[in-house]
Amino acid sequence: MAVPKKRTSKRRKGMRRAHDALKITAASEFCENCGELKLLHRVCGSCGVYRGVQVIAQSAAEPAAE
């Protein structure tokens, strides 16, 4: 097993971890039909509409998929 010969300094460790603090947010938008937040290029989970077309039939008794 490989073992480092020297201790990693705080500076080098910080430079390596510089990108860990970046927050990656998923691309999202509001649904044109119901106004719920949804991912881009995905069917809306609450109303089942994609690009203005009803893709998934939602009944009144069926709860919204989460």
Order of alpha helices (4+ residues) and beta strands (2+ residues): alpha-beta-beta-beta-beta
